[in-house]
Amino acid sequence: MPFDGDSQQEVFGKIKSGKFHMPKILSSQCKDLIHKMIEVDPTKRISARDAMNHPWIKEAEEFHR
């Protein structure tokens, strides 16, 4: 999970602030999508439709064909 903490209050604080740790093993496209999906400002957050059309998702679809 991108948000962790020692208490529920700490986790919720991190969620509200949008601060999280991104594992280094993830590709840059994957990180880009995650950043866009957990954007704190809902007006800036990626839509479900745009997320499904993100290059990382499209690449995975091609891989599994």
mmCIF file of the N, C-alpha and C atoms, coordinates in Angstrom:
data_MODEL
# 
_entry.id   MODEL 
# 
loop_
_atom_site.group_PDB 
_atom_site.id 
_atom_site.type_symbol 
_atom_site.label_atom_id 
_atom_site.label_alt_id 
_atom_site.label_comp_id 
_atom_site.label_asym_id 
_atom_site.label_entity_id 
_atom_site.label_seq_id 
_atom_site.pdbx_PDB_ins_code 
_atom_site.Cartn_x 
_atom_site.Cartn_y 
_atom_site.Cartn_z 
_atom_site.occupancy 
_atom_site.B_iso_or_equiv 
_atom_site.pdbx_formal_charge 
_atom_site.auth_seq_id 
_atom_site.auth_comp_id 
_atom_site.auth_asym_id 
_atom_site.auth_atom_id 
_atom_site.pdbx_PDB_model_num 
ATOM 1   N N  . MET A 1 1  ? 0.837   -1.171  0.000   1.00 0.00 ? 1  MET A N  1 
ATOM 2   C CA . MET A 1 1  ? 0.000   0.000   0.000   1.00 0.00 ? 1  MET A CA 1 
ATOM 3   C C  . MET A 1 1  ? 0.887   1.241   0.000   1.00 0.00 ? 1  MET A C  1 
ATOM 4   N N  . PRO A 1 2  ? 0.500   2.253   -0.718  1.00 0.00 ? 2  PRO A N  1 
ATOM 5   C CA . PRO A 1 2  ? 1.356   3.437   -0.799  1.00 0.00 ? 2  PRO A CA 1 
ATOM 6   C C  . PRO A 1 2  ? 1.431   4.228   0.502   1.00 0.00 ? 2  PRO A C  1 
ATOM 7   N N  . PHE A 1 3  ? 0.419   4.110   1.350   1.00 0.00 ? 3  PHE A N  1 
ATOM 8   C CA . PHE A 1 3  ? 0.404   4.869   2.598   1.00 0.00 ? 3  PHE A CA 1 
ATOM 9   C C  . PHE A 1 3  ? 0.520   3.902   3.768   1.00 0.00 ? 3  PHE A C  1 
ATOM 10  N N  . ASP A 1 4  ? 1.461   4.190   4.653   1.00 0.00 ? 4  ASP A N  1 
ATOM 11  C CA . ASP A 1 4  ? 1.625   3.366   5.837   1.00 0.00 ? 4  ASP A CA 1 
ATOM 12  C C  . ASP A 1 4  ? 1.812   4.256   7.052   1.00 0.00 ? 4  ASP A C  1 
ATOM 13  N N  . GLY A 1 5  ? 1.689   3.664   8.208   1.00 0.00 ? 5  GLY A N  1 
ATOM 14  C CA . GLY A 1 5  ? 1.879   4.421   9.433   1.00 0.00 ? 5  GLY A CA 1 
ATOM 15  C C  . GLY A 1 5  ? 1.642   3.546   10.640  1.00 0.00 ? 5  GLY A C  1 
ATOM 16  N N  . ASP A 1 6  ? 1.958   4.095   11.796  1.00 0.00 ? 6  ASP A N  1 
ATOM 17  C CA . ASP A 1 6  ? 1.807   3.354   13.044  1.00 0.00 ? 6  ASP A CA 1 
ATOM 18  C C  . ASP A 1 6  ? 0.392   3.446   13.600  1.00 0.00 ? 6  ASP A C  1 
ATOM 19  N N  . SER A 1 7  ? -0.400  4.345   13.066  1.00 0.00 ? 7  SER A N  1 
ATOM 20  C CA . SER A 1 7  ? -1.775  4.495   13.532  1.00 0.00 ? 7  SER A CA 1 
ATOM 21  C C  . SER A 1 7  ? -2.668  4.870   12.357  1.00 0.00 ? 7  SER A C  1 
ATOM 22  N N  . GLN A 1 8  ? -3.954  4.686   12.561  1.00 0.00 ? 8  GLN A N  1 
ATOM 23  C CA . GLN A 1 8  ? -4.914  5.056   11.527  1.00 0.00 ? 8  GLN A CA 1 
ATOM 24  C C  . GLN A 1 8  ? -4.847  6.561   11.265  1.00 0.00 ? 8  GLN A C  1 
ATOM 25  N N  . GLN A 1 9  ? -4.665  7.332   12.306  1.00 0.00 ? 9  GLN A N  1 
ATOM 26  C CA . GLN A 1 9  ? -4.572  8.791   12.171  1.00 0.00 ? 9  GLN A CA 1 
ATOM 27  C C  . GLN A 1 9  ? -3.359  9.178   11.319  1.00 0.00 ? 9  GLN A C  1 
ATOM 28  N N  . GLU A 1 10 ? -2.236  8.515   11.522  1.00 0.00 ? 10 GLU A N  1 
ATOM 29  C CA . GLU A 1 10 ? -1.029  8.794   10.740  1.00 0.00 ? 10 GLU A CA 1 
ATOM 30  C C  . GLU A 1 10 ? -1.244  8.434   9.270   1.00 0.00 ? 10 GLU A C  1 
ATOM 31  N N  . VAL A 1 11 ? -1.880  7.298   9.018   1.00 0.00 ? 11 VAL A N  1 
ATOM 32  C CA . VAL A 1 11 ? -2.153  6.880   7.636   1.00 0.00 ? 11 VAL A CA 1 
ATOM 33  C C  . VAL A 1 11 ? -3.074  7.883   6.963   1.00 0.00 ? 11 VAL A C  1 
ATOM 34  N N  . PHE A 1 12 ? -4.155  8.286   7.632   1.00 0.00 ? 12 PHE A N  1 
ATOM 35  C CA . PHE A 1 12 ? -5.090  9.248   7.053   1.00 0.00 ? 12 PHE A CA 1 
ATOM 36  C C  . PHE A 1 12 ? -4.423  10.595  6.795   1.00 0.00 ? 12 PHE A C  1 
ATOM 37  N N  . GLY A 1 13 ? -3.517  10.987  7.680   1.00 0.00 ? 13 GLY A N  1 
ATOM 38  C CA . GLY A 1 13 ? -2.765  12.231  7.471   1.00 0.00 ? 13 GLY A CA 1 
ATOM 39  C C  . GLY A 1 13 ? -1.928  12.174  6.203   1.00 0.00 ? 13 GLY A C  1 
ATOM 40  N N  . LYS A 1 14 ? -1.300  11.040  5.961   1.00 0.00 ? 14 LYS A N  1 
ATOM 41  C CA . LYS A 1 14 ? -0.497  10.864  4.750   1.00 0.00 ? 14 LYS A CA 1 
ATOM 42  C C  . LYS A 1 14 ? -1.373  10.843  3.511   1.00 0.00 ? 14 LYS A C  1 
ATOM 43  N N  . ILE A 1 15 ? -2.541  10.207  3.623   1.00 0.00 ? 15 ILE A N  1 
ATOM 44  C CA . ILE A 1 15 ? -3.466  10.168  2.485   1.00 0.00 ? 15 ILE A CA 1 
ATOM 45  C C  . ILE A 1 15 ? -3.903  11.582  2.131   1.00 0.00 ? 15 ILE A C  1 
ATOM 46  N N  . LYS A 1 16 ? -4.289  12.354  3.133   1.00 0.00 ? 16 LYS A N  1 
ATOM 47  C CA . LYS A 1 16 ? -4.758  13.724  2.889   1.00 0.00 ? 16 LYS A CA 1 
ATOM 48  C C  . LYS A 1 16 ? -3.675  14.618  2.302   1.00 0.00 ? 16 LYS A C  1 
ATOM 49  N N  . SER A 1 17 ? -2.431  14.374  2.696   1.00 0.00 ? 17 SER A N  1 
ATOM 50  C CA . SER A 1 17 ? -1.333  15.212  2.202   1.00 0.00 ? 17 SER A CA 1 
ATOM 51  C C  . SER A 1 17 ? -0.791  14.699  0.869   1.00 0.00 ? 17 SER A C  1 
ATOM 52  N N  . GLY A 1 18 ? -1.104  13.451  0.532   1.00 0.00 ? 18 GLY A N  1 
ATOM 53  C CA . GLY A 1 18 ? -0.617  12.872  -0.714  1.00 0.00 ? 18 GLY A CA 1 
ATOM 54  C C  . GLY A 1 18 ? 0.827   12.422  -0.647  1.00 0.00 ? 18 GLY A C  1 
ATOM 55  N N  . LYS A 1 19 ? 1.372   12.313  0.541   1.00 0.00 ? 19 LYS A N  1 
ATOM 56  C CA . LYS A 1 19 ? 2.772   11.896  0.685   1.00 0.00 ? 19 LYS A CA 1 
ATOM 57  C C  . LYS A 1 19 ? 2.832   10.376  0.817   1.00 0.00 ? 19 LYS A C  1 
ATOM 58  N N  . PHE A 1 20 ? 3.666   9.760   -0.021  1.00 0.00 ? 20 PHE A N  1 
ATOM 59  C CA . PHE A 1 20 ? 3.800   8.316   0.005   1.00 0.00 ? 20 PHE A CA 1 
ATOM 60  C C  . PHE A 1 20 ? 5.156   7.908   -0.544  1.00 0.00 ? 20 PHE A C  1 
ATOM 61  N N  . HIS A 1 21 ? 5.510   6.674   -0.264  1.00 0.00 ? 21 HIS A N  1 
ATOM 62  C CA . HIS A 1 21 ? 6.781   6.106   -0.742  1.00 0.00 ? 21 HIS A CA 1 
ATOM 63  C C  . HIS A 1 21 ? 6.506   5.273   -1.987  1.00 0.00 ? 21 HIS A C  1 
ATOM 64  N N  . MET A 1 22 ? 7.248   5.535   -3.027  1.00 0.00 ? 22 MET A N  1 
ATOM 65  C CA . MET A 1 22 ? 7.099   4.792   -4.286  1.00 0.00 ? 22 MET A CA 1 
ATOM 66  C C  . MET A 1 22 ? 8.272   3.813   -4.397  1.00 0.00 ? 22 MET A C  1 
ATOM 67  N N  . PRO A 1 23 ? 8.002   2.513   -4.453  1.00 0.00 ? 23 PRO A N  1 
ATOM 68  C CA . PRO A 1 23 ? 9.090   1.539   -4.589  1.00 0.00 ? 23 PRO A CA 1 
ATOM 69  C C  . PRO A 1 23 ? 9.923   1.787   -5.843  1.00 0.00 ? 23 PRO A C  1 
ATOM 70  N N  . LYS A 1 24 ? 11.225  1.664   -5.725  1.00 0.00 ? 24 LYS A N  1 
ATOM 71  C CA . LYS A 1 24 ? 12.135  1.926   -6.844  1.00 0.00 ? 24 LYS A CA 1 
ATOM 72  C C  . LYS A 1 24 ? 11.984  0.901   -7.963  1.00 0.00 ? 24 LYS A C  1 
ATOM 73  N N  . ILE A 1 25 ? 11.459  -0.269  -7.648  1.00 0.00 ? 25 ILE A N  1 
ATOM 74  C CA . ILE A 1 25 ? 11.361  -1.343  -8.630  1.00 0.00 ? 25 ILE A CA 1 
ATOM 75  C C  . ILE A 1 25 ? 10.311  -1.050  -9.710  1.00 0.00 ? 25 ILE A C  1 
ATOM 76  N N  . LEU A 1 26 ? 9.391   -0.138  -9.448  1.00 0.00 ? 26 LEU A N  1 
ATOM 77  C CA . LEU A 1 26 ? 8.329   0.162   -10.414 1.00 0.00 ? 26 LEU A CA 1 
ATOM 78  C C  . LEU A 1 26 ? 8.878   0.946   -11.599 1.00 0.00 ? 26 LEU A C  1 
ATOM 79  N N  . SER A 1 27 ? 8.302   0.693   -12.760 1.00 0.00 ? 27 SER A N  1 
ATOM 80  C CA . SER A 1 27 ? 8.718   1.420   -13.964 1.00 0.00 ? 27 SER A CA 1 
ATOM 81  C C  . SER A 1 27 ? 8.268   2.877   -13.868 1.00 0.00 ? 27 SER A C  1 
ATOM 82  N N  . SER A 1 28 ? 8.875   3.726   -14.665 1.00 0.00 ? 28 SER A N  1 
ATOM 83  C CA . SER A 1 28 ? 8.507   5.143   -14.653 1.00 0.00 ? 28 SER A CA 1 
ATOM 84  C C  . SER A 1 28 ? 7.061   5.340   -15.107 1.00 0.00 ? 28 SER A C  1 
ATOM 85  N N  . GLN A 1 29 ? 6.590   4.529   -16.056 1.00 0.00 ? 29 GLN A N  1 
ATOM 86  C CA . GLN A 1 29 ? 5.195   4.647   -16.493 1.00 0.00 ? 29 GLN A CA 1 
ATOM 87  C C  . GLN A 1 29 ? 4.231   4.221   -15.398 1.00 0.00 ? 29 GLN A C  1 
ATOM 88  N N  . CYS A 1 30 ? 4.576   3.177   -14.672 1.00 0.00 ? 30 CYS A N  1 
ATOM 89  C CA . CYS A 1 30 ? 3.750   2.731   -13.558 1.00 0.00 ? 30 CYS A CA 1 
ATOM 90  C C  . CYS A 1 30 ? 3.690   3.807   -12.481 1.00 0.00 ? 30 CYS A C  1 
ATOM 91  N N  . LYS A 1 31 ? 4.832   4.375   -12.132 1.00 0.00 ? 31 LYS A N  1 
ATOM 92  C CA . LYS A 1 31 ? 4.882   5.449   -11.138 1.00 0.00 ? 31 LYS A CA 1 
ATOM 93  C C  . LYS A 1 31 ? 4.044   6.640   -11.581 1.00 0.00 ? 31 LYS A C  1 
ATOM 94  N N  . ASP A 1 32 ? 4.118   6.964   -12.854 1.00 0.00 ? 32 ASP A N  1 
ATOM 95  C CA . ASP A 1 32 ? 3.334   8.077   -13.385 1.00 0.00 ? 32 ASP A CA 1 
ATOM 96  C C  . ASP A 1 32 ? 1.846   7.837   -13.182 1.00 0.00 ? 32 ASP A C  1 
ATOM 97  N N  . LEU A 1 33 ? 1.382   6.642   -13.497 1.00 0.00 ? 33 LEU A N  1 
ATOM 98  C CA . LEU A 1 33 ? -0.033  6.328   -13.341 1.00 0.00 ? 33 LEU A CA 1 
ATOM 99  C C  . LEU A 1 33 ? -0.448  6.377   -11.874 1.00 0.00 ? 33 LEU A C  1 
ATOM 100 N N  . ILE A 1 34 ? 0.351   5.811   -11.002 1.00 0.00 ? 34 ILE A N  1 
ATOM 101 C CA . ILE A 1 34 ? 0.022   5.824   -9.577  1.00 0.00 ? 34 ILE A CA 1 
ATOM 102 C C  . ILE A 1 34 ? -0.072  7.255   -9.067  1.00 0.00 ? 34 ILE A C  1 
ATOM 103 N N  . HIS A 1 35 ? 0.892   8.084   -9.434  1.00 0.00 ? 35 HIS A N  1 
ATOM 104 C CA . HIS A 1 35 ? 0.852   9.500   -9.022  1.00 0.00 ? 35 HIS A CA 1 
ATOM 105 C C  . HIS A 1 35 ? -0.440  10.164  -9.479  1.00 0.00 ? 35 HIS A C  1 
ATOM 106 N N  . LYS A 1 36 ? -0.825  9.886   -10.707 1.00 0.00 ? 36 LYS A N  1 
ATOM 107 C CA . LYS A 1 36 ? -2.040  10.502  -11.253 1.00 0.00 ? 36 LYS A CA 1 
ATOM 108 C C  . LYS A 1 36 ? -3.303  9.963   -10.589 1.00 0.00 ? 36 LYS A C  1 
ATOM 109 N N  . MET A 1 37 ? -3.278  8.708   -10.162 1.00 0.00 ? 37 MET A N  1 
ATOM 110 C CA . MET A 1 37 ? -4.457  8.101   -9.547  1.00 0.00 ? 37 MET A CA 1 
ATOM 111 C C  . MET A 1 37 ? -4.661  8.546   -8.104  1.00 0.00 ? 37 MET A C  1 
ATOM 112 N N  . ILE A 1 38 ? -3.585  8.850   -7.391  1.00 0.00 ? 38 ILE A N  1 
ATOM 113 C CA . ILE A 1 38 ? -3.743  9.236   -5.992  1.00 0.00 ? 38 ILE A CA 1 
ATOM 114 C C  . ILE A 1 38 ? -3.508  10.730  -5.778  1.00 0.00 ? 38 ILE A C  1 
ATOM 115 N N  . GLU A 1 39 ? -3.683  11.504  -6.829  1.00 0.00 ? 39 GLU A N  1 
ATOM 116 C CA . GLU A 1 39 ? -3.629  12.966  -6.744  1.00 0.00 ? 39 GLU A CA 1 
ATOM 117 C C  . GLU A 1 39 ? -4.644  13.433  -5.699  1.00 0.00 ? 39 GLU A C  1 
ATOM 118 N N  . VAL A 1 40 ? -4.203  14.280  -4.770  1.00 0.00 ? 40 VAL A N  1 
ATOM 119 C CA . VAL A 1 40 ? -5.067  14.767  -3.692  1.00 0.00 ? 40 VAL A CA 1 
ATOM 120 C C  . VAL A 1 40 ? -6.200  15.628  -4.237  1.00 0.00 ? 40 VAL A C  1 
ATOM 121 N N  . ASP A 1 41 ? -5.906  16.488  -5.171  1.00 0.00 ? 41 ASP A N  1 
ATOM 122 C CA . ASP A 1 41 ? -6.912  17.388  -5.741  1.00 0.00 ? 41 ASP A CA 1 
ATOM 123 C C  . ASP A 1 41 ? -7.753  16.619  -6.761  1.00 0.00 ? 41 ASP A C  1 
ATOM 124 N N  . PRO A 1 42 ? -9.038  16.391  -6.472  1.00 0.00 ? 42 PRO A N  1 
ATOM 125 C CA . PRO A 1 42 ? -9.854  15.603  -7.391  1.00 0.00 ? 42 PRO A CA 1 
ATOM 126 C C  . PRO A 1 42 ? -10.020 16.219  -8.773  1.00 0.00 ? 42 PRO A C  1 
ATOM 127 N N  . THR A 1 43 ? -9.854  17.517  -8.885  1.00 0.00 ? 43 THR A N  1 
ATOM 128 C CA . THR A 1 43 ? -9.964  18.151  -10.205 1.00 0.00 ? 43 THR A CA 1 
ATOM 129 C C  . THR A 1 43 ? -8.747  17.860  -11.070 1.00 0.00 ? 43 THR A C  1 
ATOM 130 N N  . LYS A 1 44 ? -7.644  17.451  -10.451 1.00 0.00 ? 44 LYS A N  1 
ATOM 131 C CA . LYS A 1 44 ? -6.414  17.129  -11.170 1.00 0.00 ? 44 LYS A CA 1 
ATOM 132 C C  . LYS A 1 44 ? -6.204  15.623  -11.311 1.00 0.00 ? 44 LYS A C  1 
ATOM 133 N N  . ARG A 1 45 ? -6.980  14.834  -10.578 1.00 0.00 ? 45 ARG A N  1 
ATOM 134 C CA . ARG A 1 45 ? -6.832  13.380  -10.569 1.00 0.00 ? 45 ARG A CA 1 
ATOM 135 C C  . ARG A 1 45 ? -7.256  12.796  -11.918 1.00 0.00 ? 45 ARG A C  1 
ATOM 136 N N  . ILE A 1 46 ? -6.548  11.767  -12.351 1.00 0.00 ? 46 ILE A N  1 
ATOM 137 C CA . ILE A 1 46 ? -6.846  11.111  -13.618 1.00 0.00 ? 46 ILE A CA 1 
ATOM 138 C C  . ILE A 1 46 ? -8.213  10.423  -13.534 1.00 0.00 ? 46 ILE A C  1 
ATOM 139 N N  . SER A 1 47 ? -8.958  10.477  -14.606 1.00 0.00 ? 47 SER A N  1 
ATOM 140 C CA . SER A 1 47 ? -10.255 9.805   -14.648 1.00 0.00 ? 47 SER A CA 1 
ATOM 141 C C  . SER A 1 47 ? -10.032 8.308   -14.872 1.00 0.00 ? 47 SER A C  1 
ATOM 142 N N  . ALA A 1 48 ? -11.059 7.517   -14.576 1.00 0.00 ? 48 ALA A N  1 
ATOM 143 C CA . ALA A 1 48 ? -10.962 6.075   -14.806 1.00 0.00 ? 48 ALA A CA 1 
ATOM 144 C C  . ALA A 1 48 ? -10.730 5.789   -16.286 1.00 0.00 ? 48 ALA A C  1 
ATOM 145 N N  . ARG A 1 49 ? -11.416 6.529   -17.143 1.00 0.00 ? 49 ARG A N  1 
ATOM 146 C CA . ARG A 1 49 ? -11.253 6.336   -18.589 1.00 0.00 ? 49 ARG A CA 1 
ATOM 147 C C  . ARG A 1 49 ? -9.813  6.636   -19.018 1.00 0.00 ? 49 ARG A C  1 
ATOM 148 N N  . ASP A 1 50 ? -9.267  7.758   -18.533 1.00 0.00 ? 50 ASP A N  1 
ATOM 149 C CA . ASP A 1 50 ? -7.893  8.104   -18.893 1.00 0.00 ? 50 ASP A CA 1 
ATOM 150 C C  . ASP A 1 50 ? -6.899  7.116   -18.288 1.00 0.00 ? 50 ASP A C  1 
ATOM 151 N N  . ALA A 1 51 ? -7.198  6.622   -17.094 1.00 0.00 ? 51 ALA A N  1 
ATOM 152 C CA . ALA A 1 51 ? -6.315  5.628   -16.477 1.00 0.00 ? 51 ALA A CA 1 
ATOM 153 C C  . ALA A 1 51 ? -6.274  4.358   -17.320 1.00 0.00 ? 51 ALA A C  1 
ATOM 154 N N  . MET A 1 52 ? -7.418  3.941   -17.820 1.00 0.00 ? 52 MET A N  1 
ATOM 155 C CA . MET A 1 52 ? -7.469  2.741   -18.642 1.00 0.00 ? 52 MET A CA 1 
ATOM 156 C C  . MET A 1 52 ? -6.769  2.928   -19.986 1.00 0.00 ? 52 MET A C  1 
ATOM 157 N N  . ASN A 1 53 ? -6.576  4.171   -20.390 1.00 0.00 ? 53 ASN A N  1 
ATOM 158 C CA . ASN A 1 53 ? -5.873  4.457   -21.639 1.00 0.00 ? 53 ASN A CA 1 
ATOM 159 C C  . ASN A 1 53 ? -4.426  4.892   -21.413 1.00 0.00 ? 53 ASN A C  1 
ATOM 160 N N  . HIS A 1 54 ? -3.962  4.814   -20.178 1.00 0.00 ? 54 HIS A N  1 
ATOM 161 C CA . HIS A 1 54 ? -2.587  5.187   -19.851 1.00 0.00 ? 54 HIS A CA 1 
ATOM 162 C C  . HIS A 1 54 ? -1.619  4.223   -20.544 1.00 0.00 ? 54 HIS A C  1 
ATOM 163 N N  . PRO A 1 55 ? -0.479  4.711   -20.985 1.00 0.00 ? 55 PRO A N  1 
ATOM 164 C CA . PRO A 1 55 ? 0.494   3.849   -21.680 1.00 0.00 ? 55 PRO A CA 1 
ATOM 165 C C  . PRO A 1 55 ? 0.897   2.592   -20.898 1.00 0.00 ? 55 PRO A C  1 
ATOM 166 N N  . TRP A 1 56 ? 0.967   2.677   -19.578 1.00 0.00 ? 56 TRP A N  1 
ATOM 167 C CA . TRP A 1 56 ? 1.359   1.507   -18.792 1.00 0.00 ? 56 TRP A CA 1 
ATOM 168 C C  . TRP A 1 56 ? 0.297   0.415   -18.882 1.00 0.00 ? 56 TRP A C  1 
ATOM 169 N N  . ILE A 1 57 ? -0.976  0.797   -18.847 1.00 0.00 ? 57 ILE A N  1 
ATOM 170 C CA . ILE A 1 57 ? -2.072  -0.159  -18.976 1.00 0.00 ? 57 ILE A CA 1 
ATOM 171 C C  . ILE A 1 57 ? -2.088  -0.743  -20.392 1.00 0.00 ? 57 ILE A C  1 
ATOM 172 N N  . LYS A 1 58 ? -1.945  0.122   -21.381 1.00 0.00 ? 58 LYS A N  1 
ATOM 173 C CA . LYS A 1 58 ? -1.960  -0.335  -22.774 1.00 0.00 ? 58 LYS A CA 1 
ATOM 174 C C  . LYS A 1 58 ? -0.813  -1.306  -23.042 1.00 0.00 ? 58 LYS A C  1 
ATOM 175 N N  . GLU A 1 59 ? 0.345   -1.024  -22.470 1.00 0.00 ? 59 GLU A N  1 
ATOM 176 C CA . GLU A 1 59 ? 1.493   -1.912  -22.639 1.00 0.00 ? 59 GLU A CA 1 
ATOM 177 C C  . GLU A 1 59 ? 1.209   -3.278  -22.015 1.00 0.00 ? 59 GLU A C  1 
ATOM 178 N N  . ALA A 1 60 ? 0.572   -3.298  -20.869 1.00 0.00 ? 60 ALA A N  1 
ATOM 179 C CA . ALA A 1 60 ? 0.234   -4.559  -20.206 1.00 0.00 ? 60 ALA A CA 1 
ATOM 180 C C  . ALA A 1 60 ? -0.787  -5.339  -21.031 1.00 0.00 ? 60 ALA A C  1 
ATOM 181 N N  . GLU A 1 61 ? -1.741  -4.626  -21.612 1.00 0.00 ? 61 GLU A N  1 
ATOM 182 C CA . GLU A 1 61 ? -2.739  -5.291  -22.463 1.00 0.00 ? 61 GLU A CA 1 
ATOM 183 C C  . GLU A 1 61 ? -2.054  -5.984  -23.645 1.00 0.00 ? 61 GLU A C  1 
ATOM 184 N N  . GLU A 1 62 ? -1.113  -5.297  -24.256 1.00 0.00 ? 62 GLU A N  1 
ATOM 185 C CA . GLU A 1 62 ? -0.398  -5.873  -25.403 1.00 0.00 ? 62 GLU A CA 1 
ATOM 186 C C  . GLU A 1 62 ? 0.421   -7.083  -24.984 1.00 0.00 ? 62 GLU A C  1 
ATOM 187 N N  . PHE A 1 63 ? 1.017   -7.022  -23.807 1.00 0.00 ? 63 PHE A N  1 
ATOM 188 C CA . PHE A 1 63 ? 1.840   -8.109  -23.296 1.00 0.00 ? 63 PHE A CA 1 
ATOM 189 C C  . PHE A 1 63 ? 1.015   -9.377  -23.085 1.00 0.00 ? 63 PHE A C  1 
ATOM 190 N N  . HIS A 1 64 ? -0.223  -9.214  -22.655 1.00 0.00 ? 64 HIS A N  1 
ATOM 191 C CA . HIS A 1 64 ? -1.066  -10.361 -22.323 1.00 0.00 ? 64 HIS A CA 1 
ATOM 192 C C  . HIS A 1 64 ? -1.888  -10.876 -23.505 1.00 0.00 ? 64 HIS A C  1 
ATOM 193 N N  . ARG A 1 65 ? -1.670  -10.374 -24.678 1.00 0.00 ? 65 ARG A N  1 
ATOM 194 C CA . ARG A 1 65 ? -2.399  -10.871 -25.862 1.00 0.00 ? 65 ARG A CA 1 
ATOM 195 C C  . ARG A 1 65 ? -1.700  -12.046 -26.464 1.00 0.00 ? 65 ARG A C  1 
# 
